[in-house]
Amino acid sequence: MKTNHIIILVTAKNKKEAAAIAKGLLEAKLVACANIIDGVQSLFWWQGKIDSSKEVLLVLKTKKILLNKVSVKVKSLHSYQIPEIIALPIVGGSEDYLGWISSSVACHSE
């Protein structure tokens, strides 16, 4: 079953920022659901060296057609200079759940 749904991963500096991003995306009907996972330890290259940080991970469910709008909204609400915004395809799943995602976001057509 091919779908036009995606999961978007976004890291944030803390739960307060993650919740603000999630709320902004939900209010704009750009995502159907946002999970906030606290306690993520991230290691990454930044300004020529390996850095690390405790972060919060947002797992967002939406439609592929809304990816650019989600990216713009995340950037407007995020404190990072270069926030992580990575989209992964949903290759299958419960048709009821995928239908709920489609009916929960602002754009229902492809």
C-alpha positions in Angstrom: 0.0 0.0 0.0 1.6 3.2 -1.1 0.7 6.3 0.9 1.4 10.0 0.6 1.9 10.4 4.3 5.2 11.2 6.0 6.8 11.3 9.4 8.9 14.4 10.1 11.6 14.4 12.8 12.5 17.7 14.5 14.8 18.1 17.5 14.3 21.0 19.9 16.3 22.4 22.9 13.7 21.5 25.5 10.1 20.3 26.1 8.8 23.9 26.2 10.1 24.7 22.8 9.0 21.3 21.4 5.5 21.9 22.8 5.3 25.4 21.2 6.4 24.0 17.9 3.9 21.2 18.1 1.1 23.5 19.1 1.9 25.9 16.3 1.8 23.1 13.7 -1.4 21.6 15.1 -3.2 25.0 15.2 -2.2 25.6 11.6 -3.5 22.1 10.7 -0.1 21.2 9.2 0.2 18.0 11.2 -2.3 15.6 12.6 -0.2 14.4 15.6 3.0 15.4 17.4 4.8 13.1 19.8 7.4 14.6 22.1 10.2 12.4 23.2 12.3 13.8 26.0 15.9 12.8 27.0 17.5 12.4 23.5 21.3 12.7 23.6 22.5 14.0 20.3 26.1 14.0 19.0 26.8 16.0 15.8 29.3 18.0 13.8 28.9 21.8 14.5 31.4 24.5 13.5 34.2 22.1 12.7 34.0 19.9 15.8 32.0 17.2 17.4 29.4 18.6 19.8 26.7 17.1 21.9 23.5 18.2 23.5 20.5 16.9 25.4 17.4 17.5 23.2 13.8 16.7 22.7 12.6 14.8 19.6 9.3 15.7 17.9 7.8 13.0 15.7 5.2 14.6 13.4 2.6 12.9 11.2 1.3 14.6 8.1 1.0 14.5 4.3 3.9 14.8 2.0 2.3 17.7 0.2 2.6 19.8 3.4 6.3 19.3 4.0 7.4 22.7 2.8 4.8 24.5 4.8 5.8 22.5 7.9 9.4 23.4 7.3 8.6 27.1 7.1 6.5 27.0 10.2 9.1 25.0 12.2 11.8 27.5 11.2 9.6 30.4 12.3 9.1 28.9 15.8 12.5 27.3 16.4 15.5 28.7 18.3 18.2 26.8 16.3 20.1 28.4 13.5 19.7 25.2 11.5 16.9 23.1 12.9 16.7 19.4 12.1 13.7 18.8 9.8 13.9 15.4 8.2 10.9 13.7 6.4 10.5 9.9 6.2 7.9 8.2 4.0 5.2 6.2 5.6 5.2 3.1 3.4 2.1 1.5 4.9 0.0 1.3 8.0 -3.6 1.1 9.3 -5.9 2.6 6.6 -8.0 4.0 9.4 -5.0 5.8 11.0 -3.8 7.1 7.6 -7.3 8.3 6.8 -7.4 10.1 10.1 -4.1 11.9 9.3 -5.5 13.0 6.0 -8.7 14.3 7.5 -6.9 16.1 10.3 -4.6 18.3 8.2 -5.6 21.4 6.2 -4.9 20.0 2.8 -7.0 17.0 1.8 -6.1 16.8 -1.9 -2.9 15.7 -3.6 
